[in-house]
Amino acid sequence: IPLDQTNLTLGAVTETSATANWTINASNIRTVKVSNISLAASERDIKEFFSFSGDIQYVEMRRETENAQVAYVTFKDTQGADTAILLT
């Protein structure tokens, strides 16, 4: 199944902390979470789909539900993640 035929949800991945005063510098985010991916999609499909956004450092995929999986796409720089988020 081509990625453009699936219903993808994108979001930036941030680290969490128990400290209430902890802040996130959004300009340093390099990883995007892509959810609701067809189980037929492979890591190669994800890399091909997001390759125009920037150089990809790595992709991690996990089964999310009975019918879908999630991918964490980490780009080599923040501009790649910023461009990928514009796909939503």
N, C-alpha and C positions, 0 to 999 in steps of 0.2 A: 504494500500500500504506500503510495507516495505521501510524503509528509504534508504536502499541500492539501491532501484530502482528509486530514485528521484535525481535530479540534484542539489546538495547542494552547496552553496557558503558560505565559512567561512571567518570571519575577526575579528580582535581584535576591541573591542569597547573602545574608549578613550573619555575622557571629553574634551570639547572645552572651550575656553575662548576668550574674546574680546581683551585681552592683547597680543600683537604681540610677546613679549619676553617670553611668557609662554612656558615651555618645559614639555614633557611627559616622565616619567620614565617607559619604557616598561616593566621593571621587576616587576611592581606592577599590571599589567593587569590580571584580574581574569574573565572577561566576554568576551564571543565570540558571534558574531552575525552570525546566520545561516539563510540564505535566500533561496528562491525558494523551500520551503517545500510544499509538497502536502497537500491539505486541509484535506485529509483523515488521515494524521498523527496527533497523539495526544501528549499531554505533556508527557504522560507515554512512548510513543515511543521515544521521544527525550531523556528522562532520561535514558532509556535502552541503546540507541545507544551510548551516551556519558559517560555512567557510568564507562567504563574501563579507561577513561582518568583521572578520579579523582573523589573525592567526590563533588557532586553538591549541592550548597547552595539553588538555586532556578532557575526556568525556567519561562520566560515570553514569551507568544506567542501572535502574532497579525496578523490579515489578512493584507497581503501586496498588493495583486492584486486580480483580479476576480478569479484567478485560483491557487494562492499560498499564503503561509503565511511565516512569519519570526519569529524566536525564538532568545531570548537572554538567553544564558546559563551562569550562574555565578557559578564558582567553589569556593570551600572553600579556595583554595590556588592557587598561580600563576602557579604551575607545571601542574595542571589540564588543565588550559587554554592553556598552551604551548603545551601539548600533543594533545589537541583537534585540534589546528591549524595545526598540522602535518598531519591531515587527508585530507588536500586539495591536 
